[in-house]
Amino acid sequence: MTIPDIKRLGDVLIEHDLVTSDQMDMALQKQSVTDEKLGELLVRLGTVSEYDLAHLLADQRGIPFSSSDVMISNEALALFNMDYCENNLFLPVALEGHSELRVIIGNTDPETVRQLVRKRTGREAVLLQGEFSAVIRAIQHHFYFNDNAVDALLQKEAVKLEQDLDQVLSPDKMVEYLLHYAIKERASDIHIQPEEKSLHVLFRIDGVMIPMIALSSKVSRLVTALKLRAEMDISDQIRPQDGSFSINIINADYDVRVSTLISQYGENVVMRLLSGGSHVKGLNELGFYPEDVTKLESLFYNPSGIVLMTGPTGSGKSTTLHAGLRCKGMASKNILTVEDPIEYKLPIICQTEVNRKSGYDFASAIRQFLRHDPDVMLVGEIRDSETAVAAITAAETGHLVLSTIHVNNVMGVFPRLTSLSINKDMIADSLIGVVNQRLARKICPHCKAEHALSEADKSAFKRSDIPDVLYKGVGCDKCRGTGYQGRVPIYEVFYSDETIAAAIAEDKIRSDLPALLKTRQFVPIANNALRRVREGSISIDEVRRLLGSSVQEQA
């Protein structure tokens, strides 16, 4: 990633409260040693995000900001090649009528792109400003997958292996195609499930399992190849195993965590794909409403105490916590993390990973952290009494602790902590707030359609505010017929105060909390979700899938 030297933007960044004078001074000091461009350095330090830089640049240039995950037209791509777009840092998006071409630009001069487009196509460029590295990644992905039908290549390789009765061919190429296919489809996990006469491959996309391809059981050596890569014992097929390997796919590094489980028909394999260069988004980029970003920031700005994220596995808890670290100004804080596994590689801060074989777990990490004078500790999960006591004690002794806990709602936090040997006084003294979150699939923008409300739909809303129409995705090629594409958080944010802390200490939290929350403009997760339904970003069916069939907006 290359970002232009933004010394001339320094004052603007400070004016917009994106960078403080102290942070700018620190960056300039580091620049004198590293000789980096100032903008590149500020992003690397986590002081400012590419998202904020791109927005600021879009305002200065007078062009709209756009994410790079928009629908890309094959007709627009066909006008250029990958090398040309990479060298000039722009991505063709779509033809506009007979005379214009919409393009997203990265770290490049807008007028230069206008001239290049005009010369190459005879069209006028309608410019959008994107995040610099995101534009580069999008160029590489769209051109690569436009030229390489990896799903067809995977099927072709499967046929070759099935016909290779002497097992001379290596399944390595099939592994490569499978991983490329998963990246193309934005899958977070790959599942390989054996049955009596076949292997089934499923991808988890936007949190939901989707069948992708059925393979003959004759290609089961694919599992052996994966175990070899993950440094597992291929001779052991009767015990579950865990392993990992790294791979570079289209100039991006990925860590692949592999786990096997023994079923009646053989080894079941799950691969989790973790991007080695995962971009840590800020809270304002994750989809939280602006007024709630302010509330969340107020939690993360606290100098001490504990903030807990709740929700099931895969609900975006870790992503939100890492975004919260961005609020803290990572370069000016001593931030330590213990994670299982490390999903986002953050600049400046010290990240560690659980290693149970060596006795390094969440509880022992917290005890070790206290010897390193931390300002902030991120603890991946509170799952036992030892970790809970260590985390709460650290919060009580002047540290900000961020962690996750598996309960279904805000009210569940209190009995859960009590069951983990935390007394009510410790909870009252240390708990700052709780964020309960889910990730809801967004309606596919390419096949979004209106539909009338049923009586069951109407019952979910307050009688005084029932919408006239709802939306859903009818299914198309872009969303693989699911009607959904991408995800957005639905959530509720609870933050404590002296009155609530007193109710916790007096063991009146169950009886008093509902009334206290009503006086504090607390928005239940159901209300937050149904607001998104009204706006047309998610469907009522998706809300029911996540929150239950009896979901109802509270007055």
Phi, psi and omega in degrees: 000132176238128180238135184296150176301123187249031177307321179290342177266354184305312180297323180293321178298319179292318180300326181270009179060027176274333179220139175270165178298321179295319179295321178294320178298317179297318180297320179295324177296315179294325180297325180294339180265317186270341180061030177275161170293143187298317180298317179298319180294316180299322177291316181298323180284350183078012181288321178221150181262158173300325179302312181292320179298316182295320177298316180296318179294321178299317178297316181294325182273348179072032177235154182291151171274146177214143170286162183267004180262036178275167178291126182254129181277132177297328178297322179290318179299324185294344180283347184222178171236169187297317182300317181297315182288323177295316182294330184251001170057052171214155181236118176292135185251305185198151173283135179246103182063216182258355189228358184231157177224122178277131180222149173257131180250153176251235181276076182207166181277124183303319183293325177299317180295318178303316181294319180296316180295317180297317182291321185280325188239344185078007180256160174270137182276129171260110192268143170233144180261126178247172172290139191300305182290329179295324178295318179297314179299318181295319178302311183296317182293310186295317180291320181297309184286339174290329182266344185231108179279083189295331178295319178292321178296323178296314179299318181296318180293325179297319178296318179301314181292324179295324181276349181275076187295330180277358178055048177276323183286145177274142177277007184301321181294324178294322176300316180299313180296321180298317180291320177297319179298318179296319179295319179301319184272006179063035181282141175267335182217149173243127178246130175243111187246119179279142170234186188300318185235012184202168170243136178247131178253125178235146175248142169267112182238126183053037174084000184238138179285130181230122176297134184244316185203141174255133182240152174292147177295348177291345179255026180294347176295349171304321180295319178298318179298319179294319179295323177297315180298324183274006178059044174262168178276106184286344179280344181263106180241020181238357178232145175297147179222158175231144177198186181199161172207165179246150181208149176254122180235115180053053176064021176233137181271138178229140168263130181246114178266123187246135178224137178245152178219141185270123178247178182293341181250007180134199186273124174272131185239135172236131177241124175260130183261119178243122181287120181296338180247033184306127178281124180276111181280156172277166181302325182289346180266347188275349179108005175289146176295146184307318181294332179278333173301318178298317178297315181296318179299324179297328176291312185286343178279351180298141180284337181206167184113184181233134175247128183245138171256134178237161181139164181289171176302135178084016181263009175087017183298311182295322180298317180293320178297318179294324175297324178298328178297329178299330179294334190280350185070079192301329183289338185254009180232150172268101185250127179238140179230149168231122190226163182212085359264183172287117182261329181235127177269113187260146178288151170074312191283162181264114180252135177233161184236140178303135175222089187293332179298327180263005178083013180263097178244187184299316183294314181293328178297316180300316179299321179290322181302322185298341177276356184248019175051057183280152167269319184226139174235128173254119181248119189309318183199140170261109185234355180213169184297320183298316179293318181299313181296317180296318182292315181294320178297318178297320179294324181287339184258025169098019179243150173269122181246129177244131181204177178238155178213140186271093169222167188268343182203175182301316182298332182289344182297319188292310176295329179294315178295322178298319179293342178263023173073025175261122181280163188296330178293320178295319178297315181299321184285329192251332186286119178270313184190168180224136173243117178259124193221149168225164174247118181260137177290133178279149175296134179300124182291343184275341180227024181293134181215153177285153169211152182285154180279136170275173178297324178295322177298314182298325183292343180284338185257157173298140184302329183279355188216045178279126181292157181284330185210151174241175183230154173206164175266131183272349179102132179204179181297327183292332182246016181057031176078007183276334185085003183229149177204119181081172182221158180219146182284143163243143196195170168219141184242119177249130172229141187277162172212186185297321181293316179293319178300321178296320178296322177295312182297326181271007179060037178247016189295322181293322183278327188263334189298315182305317180291322180295321181293324180298326180279355183245021177056034176290130180254111179299154183300327178296318178295319179298317181294316182289336172297318179292327176297314178303320182285347177087014181270332176228164183264157176295328178296323179293323178296317179295323179299322184273323188247352180109158186289340184263020182303137182211136179291132181267145181287000000 
